[in-house]
Amino acid sequence: MAKKTYNIIDLFCGCGGLSKGFEEAGYRTLLGVDIEQSALNTFEKNHNGAVGLNLDLSAQDSFDIIDDVIKGGKIDVIIGGPPCQGFSLTGPRNFEDERNKLYLAMIETVRRYQPQAFLIENVPGMANLYKGAVKDEIVRRFTEMGYNVSYKIVCAADYGVPQIRKRLIFVGLRNSKEKYKFPEPILKEEDYITCKQAIGDLPPLVEELGEEVSSYGVNPSTDYQKKMRGNCNVLYNHVAVNHKDFVKKVIALVPDGGNYKDLPEGVGTSRNFHMAWTRYASDKPSRTIDTGHRNNFHYKWNRCPTVRESARLQSFPDDFVFTGNKTQQNKQVGNAVPVLLAYALAKQILNYLN
């Protein structure tokens, strides 16, 4: 008997790192919703026929539009990462504040479609916001809707992602007597995938800037590199930033794993904030990939990481192609949930759906 394929919709999907992980675990993505069209273009290109909807979920007619797309199809799991900035301003007593409308829209979507399960990801700081009151209110609302809710701060590196990235995850199971048990880490800290193990096979781009579509040049040397390449024979999105010579000279002064503190006095003062002039450590996972990318540098080469290198550190497979201009591509990568983290969470949810 064939295994059942479960349908998901991805809200606030961006380019779709979360849903990509679910797809690799065997789910089918029906649609992704976001208000950033460049991210939706990337989402549609990489999600096997899923529809990308440019939609404000707080708008009155948003569910009518979703209904038209899914055409009565069953939604088994709803996933997403709604922004939570409003809560830091309004507090738990003002949960209904206009600034929290997108989080409320996520809750309303689950209430309307009653999926078997939902997954919400957010920044770790939300767990302790107002001494945990916001987190508790979210759990309370879903519990009243019939969901048994679990939450935990997880680290992506524990699940094979070459990056120290922590996220707060909520998982709710409808009409379930048992709580979702988060997957056990597959790696201990001493076995984390390092930057060199993750991106060391990619062309250095020292003499040239590279092209959107190019070739690898060398064979993969680690299991992670082989995993990311899969059957992909073409290298996408590996284009270097055209740094000015004085920037390259400053980067060259920063050692492997170093930062602005390693620069001579008076050098690099144009960027004097905490994470400025940070070079990835070759023997460690990267720090959290952000949307800007210009404050961090390759562990060996005197340049910022390319979109493909950042995507590797986010565990996107190499056949996942990012579209749009460089700023848009870097934003898409930085905002995404690491694919292998999403995969681990999705596989565990299957145990409850099955």
C-alpha positions as CSV (number, residue, x, y, z in Angstrom):
1,M,0.0,0.0,0.0
2,A,1.5,3.4,-1.1
3,K,2.2,5.9,1.6
4,K,-0.1,8.8,1.8
5,T,1.2,12.2,0.6
6,Y,0.2,15.0,3.0
7,N,-0.6,18.5,1.7
8,I,0.9,21.6,3.2
9,I,0.5,25.4,2.7
10,D,3.4,27.7,3.6
11,L,2.5,31.1,5.0
12,F,5.0,33.9,5.0
13,C,6.9,31.5,2.9
14,G,9.7,33.7,1.4
15,C,11.6,31.6,-1.0
16,G,10.4,28.4,0.7
17,G,13.2,26.9,2.9
18,L,10.6,25.5,5.3
19,S,8.4,24.0,2.7
20,K,11.5,22.7,0.8
21,G,12.4,20.7,3.9
22,F,8.9,19.4,4.1
23,E,8.9,18.3,0.5
24,E,12.1,16.4,1.0
25,A,10.4,14.6,3.8
26,G,7.6,13.6,1.4
27,Y,4.9,16.2,1.7
28,R,3.3,18.1,-1.2
29,T,3.2,21.9,-1.2
30,L,0.0,23.3,-2.5
31,L,0.8,27.0,-2.2
32,G,3.0,29.6,-0.6
33,V,1.8,33.0,0.6
34,D,4.0,36.1,0.9
35,I,4.0,39.8,0.0
36,E,7.5,39.8,-1.6
37,Q,7.1,39.0,-5.2
38,S,10.8,38.4,-5.9
39,A,10.7,35.7,-3.2
40,L,7.6,34.2,-4.6
41,N,9.2,33.9,-8.0
42,T,12.0,31.8,-6.5
43,F,9.4,29.8,-4.5
44,E,7.4,28.9,-7.6
45,K,10.6,28.0,-9.6
46,N,11.7,25.5,-6.9
47,H,8.5,23.9,-5.6
48,N,7.1,21.4,-8.1
49,G,4.1,23.3,-9.4
50,A,3.1,24.9,-6.1
51,V,1.3,28.3,-6.5
52,G,2.9,31.4,-5.0
53,L,0.3,33.9,-3.9
54,N,1.2,37.6,-3.3
55,L,-1.3,38.1,-0.6
56,D,-1.9,40.1,2.6
57,L,-3.3,37.5,4.9
58,S,-5.0,40.1,7.0
59,A,-7.1,41.3,4.1
60,Q,-10.8,40.4,4.2
61,D,-10.8,38.4,0.9
62,S,-7.6,36.5,1.5
63,F,-9.2,33.2,2.3
64,D,-11.5,33.4,-0.7
65,I,-8.4,33.6,-2.9
66,I,-6.8,30.7,-1.1
67,D,-9.9,28.6,-1.5
68,D,-9.9,29.3,-5.2
69,V,-6.3,28.0,-5.5
70,I,-6.7,24.8,-3.4
71,K,-10.1,24.0,-5.0
72,G,-11.4,22.0,-2.1
73,G,-8.2,20.1,-1.6
74,K,-7.4,19.0,2.0
75,I,-4.8,20.9,3.9
76,D,-3.1,18.5,6.3
77,V,-0.4,20.7,7.7
78,I,0.0,24.5,7.8
79,I,3.5,25.9,8.3
80,G,4.9,29.4,8.5
81,G,7.0,32.0,10.2
82,P,4.7,35.1,10.8
83,P,6.6,38.2,11.9
84,C,6.3,39.0,15.6
85,Q,7.7,42.5,15.8
86,G,4.3,43.9,17.0
87,F,4.4,41.9,20.2
88,S,7.6,43.5,21.4
89,L,5.8,46.8,21.2
90,T,2.3,45.9,22.4
91,G,2.7,43.2,25.0
92,P,0.5,40.3,25.6
93,R,-2.5,42.3,26.8
94,N,-2.7,44.0,23.4
95,F,-2.6,40.7,21.4
96,E,-5.3,42.0,19.1
97,D,-3.3,45.2,18.2
98,E,-3.1,46.1,14.5
99,R,0.7,45.5,14.6
100,N,0.1,41.8,15.4
101,K,-2.4,41.3,12.5
102,L,-0.1,38.9,10.6
103,Y,0.4,36.6,13.6
104,L,-3.4,36.7,14.1
105,A,-3.8,35.8,10.5
106,M,-1.7,32.7,11.0
107,I,-3.9,31.7,13.9
108,E,-7.0,32.4,11.9
109,T,-5.8,30.3,9.0
110,V,-5.3,27.3,11.2
111,R,-8.7,27.9,12.8
112,R,-10.4,28.0,9.4
113,Y,-8.8,25.0,7.7
114,Q,-8.3,22.8,10.8
115,P,-5.2,21.0,9.6
116,Q,-4.0,17.8,11.4
117,A,-0.9,19.7,12.5
118,F,0.7,23.1,12.3
119,L,4.3,24.4,12.7
120,I,5.3,27.9,13.4
121,E,8.9,29.1,13.6
122,N,10.1,32.4,15.1
123,V,13.1,34.1,16.8
124,P,14.3,32.6,20.0
125,G,13.7,35.8,21.9
126,M,10.0,35.4,21.6
127,A,10.1,32.6,24.1
128,N,11.0,35.0,26.9
129,L,9.2,38.1,25.7
130,Y,7.2,39.7,28.6
131,K,8.5,36.8,30.8
132,G,7.0,34.3,28.4
133,A,3.5,35.8,28.4
134,V,3.3,36.1,24.6
135,K,4.4,32.5,24.1
136,D,1.8,31.4,26.6
137,E,-0.9,33.3,24.9
138,I,-0.1,31.7,21.6
139,V,-0.2,28.3,23.2
140,R,-3.5,29.1,24.9
141,R,-5.2,30.2,21.7
142,F,-4.2,27.1,19.8
143,T,-5.1,24.8,22.8
144,E,-8.6,26.3,22.8
145,M,-8.9,25.4,19.1
146,G,-8.2,21.7,19.9
147,Y,-4.5,21.5,19.4
148,N,-2.0,19.9,21.7
149,V,0.9,22.3,21.5
150,S,4.7,21.8,22.0
151,Y,7.4,24.4,21.7
152,K,11.2,24.3,21.9
153,I,14.2,26.4,20.9
154,V,16.2,24.3,18.4
155,C,19.6,24.7,16.9
156,A,20.0,24.0,13.2
157,A,23.6,22.7,13.6
158,D,22.2,19.8,15.6
159,Y,20.4,18.6,12.5
160,G,23.3,18.7,10.0
161,V,23.2,22.4,9.0
162,P,26.6,24.1,8.9
163,Q,25.3,27.1,10.8
164,I,24.6,28.1,14.4
165,R,21.1,29.3,14.0
166,K,18.5,29.0,16.7
167,R,14.8,29.2,16.2
168,L,11.7,28.9,18.4
169,I,9.4,26.2,17.0
170,F,5.7,25.6,17.9
171,V,4.1,22.4,16.7
172,G,0.4,21.7,17.3
173,L,-1.4,18.3,16.8
174,R,-5.2,18.4,16.4
175,N,-7.2,16.3,18.8
176,S,-4.1,14.4,20.0
177,K,-3.6,13.0,23.4
178,E,0.1,13.1,23.0
179,K,2.4,16.1,22.4
180,Y,4.8,16.4,19.5
181,K,8.2,15.2,20.6
182,F,11.0,17.1,18.9
183,P,13.5,15.1,16.9
184,E,16.7,14.1,18.7
185,P,19.9,15.9,17.4
186,I,21.7,13.9,14.8
187,L,25.1,15.5,15.5
188,K,27.0,16.4,18.7
189,E,28.7,19.7,18.9
190,E,32.1,18.3,18.2
191,D,30.8,16.8,15.0
192,Y,29.0,19.9,13.6
193,I,29.5,20.5,9.9
194,T,32.1,23.2,9.4
195,C,32.2,26.0,6.8
196,K,35.1,24.4,5.0
197,Q,33.3,21.1,4.9
198,A,30.2,22.9,3.5
199,I,31.6,25.2,0.8
200,G,35.3,24.3,0.3
201,D,34.6,22.8,-3.1
202,L,33.1,25.9,-4.6
203,P,35.3,28.0,-7.0
204,P,37.4,30.7,-5.1
205,L,36.4,33.6,-7.5
206,V,39.6,35.4,-6.7
207,E,40.5,36.4,-10.3
208,E,37.0,36.6,-11.6
209,L,33.5,37.4,-10.3
210,G,31.8,34.3,-11.6
211,E,28.5,33.9,-13.4
212,E,24.9,33.0,-12.5
213,V,25.3,29.7,-14.2
214,S,28.7,28.1,-14.2
215,S,30.6,24.9,-13.4
216,Y,32.1,23.4,-10.2
217,G,35.6,22.8,-11.5
218,V,36.5,20.2,-8.8
219,N,34.9,17.2,-7.3
220,P,33.2,17.3,-3.9
221,S,35.4,16.3,-1.0
222,T,33.0,15.8,1.9
223,D,29.7,14.0,2.4
224,Y,27.9,17.3,2.9
225,Q,29.2,18.7,-0.4
226,K,28.0,15.5,-2.1
227,K,24.6,15.8,-0.5
228,M,24.2,19.4,-1.5
229,R,25.2,18.7,-5.1
230,G,22.9,15.7,-5.4
231,N,22.7,15.1,-9.2
232,C,23.2,18.7,-10.0
233,N,26.0,19.2,-12.7
234,V,25.6,23.0,-13.0
235,L,26.6,25.6,-10.4
236,Y,24.0,28.4,-9.9
237,N,24.1,31.7,-8.1
238,H,27.9,31.7,-7.4
239,V,28.8,35.3,-8.2
240,A,31.2,37.3,-6.1
241,V,30.8,40.9,-4.9
242,N,33.0,43.3,-6.8
243,H,34.8,44.8,-3.7
244,K,37.0,47.8,-3.9
245,D,40.7,47.2,-3.4
246,F,40.8,48.9,0.0
247,V,38.0,46.7,1.3
248,K,39.9,43.6,0.1
249,K,43.0,44.8,1.9
250,V,41.1,45.3,5.2
251,I,39.5,41.8,4.8
252,A,42.9,40.3,4.2
253,L,44.0,41.6,7.7
254,V,41.3,39.5,9.4
255,P,42.4,35.9,10.2
256,D,40.4,32.8,9.9
257,G,37.6,33.1,12.4
258,G,38.5,36.7,13.4
259,N,36.7,40.0,13.3
260,Y,37.2,43.7,13.7
261,K,39.1,43.2,17.0
262,D,41.9,41.7,15.0
263,L,42.4,44.8,12.8
264,P,45.2,47.4,13.5
265,E,44.1,50.5,15.3
266,G,42.4,53.0,12.9
267,V,41.7,50.4,10.2
268,G,38.2,49.4,9.2
269,T,36.6,52.1,11.3
270,S,33.9,52.7,8.6
271,R,32.2,49.6,10.1
272,N,32.5,49.7,13.9
273,F,29.5,47.7,15.1
274,H,29.7,44.3,16.9
275,M,29.7,41.9,14.0
276,A,31.7,44.0,11.6
277,W,34.6,42.5,9.6
278,T,33.8,39.0,10.7
279,R,35.5,36.2,8.8
280,Y,33.9,32.7,9.0
281,A,35.9,30.1,10.8
282,S,36.9,27.3,8.5
283,D,36.7,24.7,11.3
284,K,33.3,25.7,12.7
285,P,29.8,26.2,11.5
286,S,29.0,29.7,10.3
287,R,27.2,32.2,12.5
288,T,23.6,33.0,11.6
289,I,23.2,33.9,7.9
290,D,21.6,37.3,7.7
291,T,19.9,39.2,4.9
292,G,22.7,41.7,4.4
293,H,25.7,39.4,3.8
294,R,28.3,42.2,3.6
295,N,29.4,42.0,7.2
296,N,30.8,38.5,7.0
297,F,33.5,37.1,4.8
298,H,34.7,33.8,3.4
299,Y,37.0,31.8,5.7
300,K,39.8,31.9,3.2
301,W,39.1,34.3,0.3
302,N,39.0,38.1,0.7
303,R,35.3,38.6,-0.2
304,C,31.8,38.2,1.0
305,P,30.1,34.9,0.6
306,T,28.2,34.4,-2.7
307,V,24.5,33.6,-2.7
308,R,25.4,29.9,-3.3
309,E,27.8,29.8,-0.4
310,S,25.2,31.3,1.9
311,A,22.6,28.9,0.5
312,R,24.9,25.9,1.2
313,L,25.3,27.2,4.8
314,Q,21.5,27.3,5.0
315,S,21.5,23.7,3.6
316,F,19.7,24.5,0.4
317,P,20.6,21.9,-2.3
318,D,22.5,23.2,-5.2
319,D,19.6,22.7,-7.6
320,F,17.6,25.3,-5.7
321,V,17.9,28.3,-7.9
322,F,17.5,31.8,-6.5
323,T,16.0,34.5,-8.8
324,G,16.0,38.3,-8.7
325,N,18.9,40.7,-8.2
326,K,21.7,40.1,-5.7
327,T,20.1,42.1,-2.9
328,Q,16.8,40.1,-3.3
329,Q,18.6,36.8,-3.5
330,N,20.6,37.4,-0.3
331,K,17.5,38.5,1.5
332,Q,15.7,35.3,0.4
333,V,18.5,33.1,1.7
334,G,18.9,35.0,4.9
335,N,15.2,35.0,5.8
336,A,14.8,31.3,5.1
337,V,14.5,28.4,7.5
338,P,17.4,25.9,7.0
339,V,16.2,23.1,4.8
340,L,17.7,20.3,6.8
341,L,16.2,21.6,10.0
342,A,12.8,21.8,8.4
343,Y,13.3,18.2,7.1
344,A,14.0,16.9,10.6
345,L,10.9,18.6,12.0
346,A,8.7,17.4,9.1
347,K,9.8,13.8,9.3
348,Q,8.9,13.8,13.0
349,I,5.5,15.2,12.3
350,L,4.9,12.3,9.9
351,N,5.0,9.9,12.9
352,Y,1.8,11.5,14.2
353,L,0.0,11.9,10.9
354,N,0.6,8.3,10.0
